[in-house]
Amino acid sequence: MAENVFLSLGSNLGDRLFYLNQAVEELELCGIKCVKKSPVYETDSWGYDDEPYLNQVLECETFLTPEKLLEETSKIETLLGRKRTLSGYQARTIDIDILFCDNEIIDIPQLKVPHPKIALRRFVLIPLCDIAPDFLHPVIRKKAKELLKNCTDTLNVKLFQK
């Protein structure tokens, strides 16, 4: 049976919209079918000062295990030019975060699902609410729209105009 997963995409280097769209294409090639896409938002950088991000949330179906999903999303990030360093937040061509895998709770060194910072980030919650406002966070036990209502993040998040 296919798993229902939510992914967050972000880009703040180069042709940001190209990288979001290319990530979706690469996901599809890996057997990760995008069934819903939020609008694209332009957001301030979270955790450091840099160029604004474009962000989007996807609802996808896949037969991949969460660990294999992480492996494939990491390969896509590398393919699209993401450079990783060992410390802190940094600018990137593409970032793909696994937000949810159905209602699973995964806590292993390389993967934490649900993503531990969902409730703190409007740039994730706003697009998530566009496509799944009633999705119930399996740990916090609140719907996405409730998490957004209670979020204390004050960074600017606005619809992206091409």
C-alpha positions in Angstrom: 0.0 0.0 0.0 1.3 3.5 -0.9 2.2 5.8 1.9 0.9 9.4 2.0 3.8 11.7 2.6 4.1 15.5 2.9 7.3 17.2 1.7 8.5 20.7 2.1 10.6 22.3 -0.7 12.7 25.4 -0.3 15.2 27.2 -2.5 17.1 30.5 -2.1 19.9 30.3 -4.7 19.8 30.8 -8.4 16.6 30.2 -10.3 14.5 29.3 -7.3 11.3 28.5 -9.1 13.3 26.3 -11.5 14.7 24.3 -8.6 11.3 23.8 -7.0 9.8 22.6 -10.3 12.8 20.4 -11.1 12.6 18.8 -7.7 9.0 17.8 -8.4 10.0 16.3 -11.7 12.8 14.3 -10.1 10.5 13.1 -7.3 8.1 11.7 -9.9 11.0 9.9 -11.6 11.8 8.2 -8.3 8.2 6.9 -7.8 7.1 9.7 -5.6 3.8 10.8 -7.1 2.7 14.4 -6.2 -1.0 14.4 -5.7 -1.3 18.0 -4.4 1.0 21.0 -4.5 0.5 24.2 -2.5 1.0 27.6 -4.1 4.6 28.8 -4.0 5.4 31.3 -1.2 8.3 33.7 -0.9 9.6 33.8 2.7 12.4 35.4 4.7 15.3 33.1 5.6 14.7 31.2 8.9 17.6 31.0 11.3 19.9 33.3 9.4 20.0 36.4 7.2 20.2 35.6 3.4 18.2 35.8 0.2 14.5 35.1 0.5 13.3 31.5 -0.1 10.7 30.1 -2.3 8.8 27.4 -0.4 6.1 24.9 -1.3 4.5 21.9 0.3 3.6 18.7 -1.6 1.3 15.9 -0.7 2.7 12.7 -2.3 2.1 9.0 -2.6 4.9 6.5 -2.6 5.7 2.9 -2.0 9.2 3.8 -0.7 10.0 3.3 3.0 10.7 6.5 4.9 14.4 5.6 4.9 14.4 5.1 1.2 12.4 8.3 0.7 15.1 10.2 2.6 17.8 8.5 0.5 16.0 9.6 -2.7 15.3 13.1 -1.6 19.0 13.5 -0.6 20.1 12.3 -4.0 17.8 14.9 -5.7 19.2 17.7 -3.5 22.7 16.7 -4.6 21.7 16.3 -8.2 20.3 19.9 -8.1 23.5 21.3 -6.7 22.9 21.4 -3.0 26.1 21.7 -1.1 26.1 20.6 2.5 28.4 21.8 5.3 28.5 20.5 8.8 27.2 23.5 10.7 24.1 25.6 10.8 21.6 26.9 8.3 22.9 27.9 4.9 21.7 29.1 1.5 20.8 26.2 -0.9 19.6 25.5 -4.4 17.0 23.0 -3.0 16.0 21.7 0.3 13.5 18.8 0.6 12.2 18.0 4.1 10.0 15.1 5.0 7.3 16.5 7.1 5.0 13.5 7.6 4.8 9.9 6.5 1.1 8.9 7.0 0.8 9.0 10.8 4.1 7.3 11.5 6.5 8.5 14.2 10.1 7.9 13.3 13.0 8.8 15.6 16.3 7.5 14.3 19.5 9.5 14.0 19.2 10.3 10.3 15.4 10.8 10.2 12.8 12.4 12.5 9.2 12.3 11.4 7.1 14.3 11.9 9.7 17.0 11.2 10.5 18.4 14.6 10.1 22.1 13.7 6.8 22.0 11.8 4.9 23.9 14.5 7.5 26.6 14.6 7.5 27.6 10.9 4.9 29.6 9.1 6.6 29.0 5.8 5.7 25.3 6.3 2.4 25.6 8.0 0.8 28.2 5.5 1.4 26.0 2.4 0.5 22.8 4.4 -2.8 24.4 5.3 -3.5 25.2 1.6 -3.6 21.5 0.8 -4.3 19.7 4.1 -5.7 22.1 6.8 -7.3 19.2 8.7 -4.2 16.9 8.7 -3.7 15.8 12.3 -0.1 16.0 13.6 0.5 12.5 15.1 2.6 13.8 18.0 1.1 17.2 18.9 -2.4 15.9 18.1 -3.5 19.2 16.6 -4.7 19.9 13.0 -2.4 21.9 10.7 -4.8 24.8 10.8 -4.6 24.9 14.6 -0.8 24.7 14.5 -0.8 27.7 12.2 -3.2 29.7 14.4 -0.9 29.1 17.4 2.4 29.6 15.6 4.6 32.4 17.1 6.9 32.7 14.0 6.8 36.3 12.7 8.8 35.9 9.5 7.3 37.3 6.3 5.5 34.7 4.2 3.7 35.9 1.0 2.4 34.4 -2.2 5.1 34.4 -4.8 4.3 36.5 -7.9 6.2 35.4 -11.0 
